[in-house]
Amino acid sequence: MRAIFPRLFGFLLLCATAAAQPIFLNHVDSAQPLPSGIQIHSGQGVLRILGVRDDVLRITMSPTSSLPDDGSWAVLPAARSAHVNVTPADDDSNVGFDTPRLHVRVRRDNLAITISDSDGHVILSDSQPVEFFKDDNTGDLGFRVTKTMPIDE
């Protein structure tokens, strides 16, 4: 019995690992500036970043070409429809936009998002591309984001 359990556990672990297929959004294929943000296509996936206020962003991402419903129990309807006009930013390495208080940059080569304040202090920075997981058995979809942090935080 003891010899069977480790083999059975190893087999089940192998099956569970094989069932989860990672989907990476890791490069910019195209970027479309919007009045209040940007929409970026990466492979079959899409990333949309909108300026809700000068200091608030809404980031929505999907591994498919359609974005999910933006309804939320945590956000009032008036806040979901709010927006601020932005100034597009585009260079050889990044696409993004600026609000009066935030600078949003998305790296073309790996789709890493960096958000800094108007003084250049980094508020948020991805360390790796977003990874989606789709379970072949259940169809459930999950995701992983990985951020960098200063050593003193």
C-alpha positions in Angstrom: 0.0 0.0 0.0 2.8 2.4 0.9 4.5 1.9 -2.6 1.2 2.5 -4.4 0.4 5.9 -2.8 3.5 7.8 -4.0 3.1 6.5 -7.5 -0.6 7.4 -7.5 0.1 10.8 -6.1 2.8 11.4 -8.7 0.5 10.3 -11.5 -2.3 12.6 -10.3 0.1 15.5 -10.0 1.3 14.9 -13.6 -2.3 14.8 -14.8 -3.2 18.0 -13.1 -0.1 19.7 -14.4 -0.8 18.6 -18.0 -4.4 19.9 -17.8 -3.4 23.5 -17.1 -2.2 25.2 -20.3 -0.5 28.5 -19.9 -1.5 31.3 -22.2 1.0 34.2 -22.3 0.3 37.8 -23.3 3.9 38.8 -23.8 4.3 41.2 -26.7 2.5 44.1 -28.5 1.1 43.2 -31.9 -0.8 46.4 -32.3 -1.8 49.4 -30.1 -4.8 51.7 -30.6 -4.9 54.9 -28.6 -8.3 55.7 -27.1 -9.6 59.1 -25.9 -9.2 57.8 -22.3 -6.5 55.2 -22.6 -5.1 52.5 -24.9 -6.1 49.1 -26.3 -3.3 46.6 -27.1 -3.5 43.3 -29.0 -1.1 40.5 -28.2 -1.6 37.2 -30.1 -5.2 36.3 -29.6 -5.4 38.4 -26.4 -6.2 42.0 -25.6 -5.3 44.5 -22.9 -7.2 47.7 -22.3 -6.0 50.4 -19.9 -8.3 53.4 -19.2 -7.9 56.5 -17.2 -10.9 56.8 -14.9 -9.5 59.8 -13.1 -6.2 61.6 -13.1 -5.0 59.2 -10.5 -7.1 56.0 -11.1 -6.8 53.5 -13.9 -8.9 50.5 -15.0 -6.9 47.6 -16.4 -8.8 44.9 -18.2 -7.1 41.9 -19.9 -8.3 38.8 -21.7 -6.5 35.8 -23.4 -9.2 36.0 -26.1 -10.1 38.8 -28.5 -13.1 39.9 -26.4 -12.9 41.6 -23.0 -15.1 40.5 -20.1 -18.1 42.5 -18.9 -16.8 45.5 -16.8 -19.6 45.1 -14.2 -18.4 45.0 -10.6 -20.0 44.7 -7.2 -17.1 46.8 -5.8 -17.4 49.7 -8.3 -20.5 52.0 -8.6 -22.0 52.4 -12.1 -21.1 56.1 -12.3 -17.4 55.3 -11.6 -17.4 52.6 -14.3 -18.4 55.1 -16.9 -16.1 57.9 -15.7 -13.0 58.7 -17.8 -10.3 61.3 -18.2 -8.7 62.4 -21.4 -5.2 61.2 -21.8 -2.1 62.1 -23.9 -0.8 59.1 -26.0 2.8 58.0 -25.6 4.5 55.9 -28.2 8.2 55.2 -28.8 10.4 52.3 -30.0 10.2 50.5 -26.7 6.8 51.4 -25.2 3.3 52.4 -25.8 1.0 54.0 -23.3 -0.4 57.4 -22.2 -0.2 60.1 -19.6 -2.8 61.6 -17.3 -1.9 64.8 -15.4 -0.8 62.6 -12.5 0.2 59.3 -14.0 2.5 57.9 -16.7 1.4 54.5 -18.1 3.9 52.5 -20.2 3.6 49.0 -21.7 6.7 47.5 -23.1 6.4 46.4 -26.7 8.7 43.3 -26.2 7.0 41.7 -23.2 3.8 43.6 -22.4 5.0 44.6 -19.0 3.1 47.5 -17.5 4.8 50.3 -15.5 2.9 53.0 -13.9 4.7 56.0 -12.4 3.6 59.3 -10.9 4.2 62.7 -12.5 7.5 63.0 -10.6 8.8 59.7 -12.1 8.4 57.5 -9.0 7.3 54.0 -10.0 4.0 53.0 -8.4 3.6 49.6 -10.1 5.8 47.5 -12.4 5.3 44.1 -13.9 8.3 41.8 -13.6 7.0 39.1 -16.0 4.2 38.9 -18.6 0.7 38.1 -17.4 0.1 34.3 -17.6 -3.4 32.9 -18.0 -4.2 29.3 -17.2 -7.0 27.3 -18.8 -7.9 23.9 -17.3 -8.7 21.5 -20.1 -10.9 19.4 -17.9 -13.1 22.2 -16.4 -12.6 25.1 -18.8 -11.8 27.3 -15.7 -9.6 30.3 -16.4 -7.2 31.9 -14.0 -4.3 34.2 -14.2 -1.0 35.2 -12.5 0.5 38.6 -12.3 4.1 39.2 -11.0 5.2 42.6 -9.8 8.5 44.1 -8.7 8.8 45.8 -5.4 11.5 47.9 -3.8 13.7 46.1 -1.2 12.5 48.4 1.6 8.8 47.6 1.1 
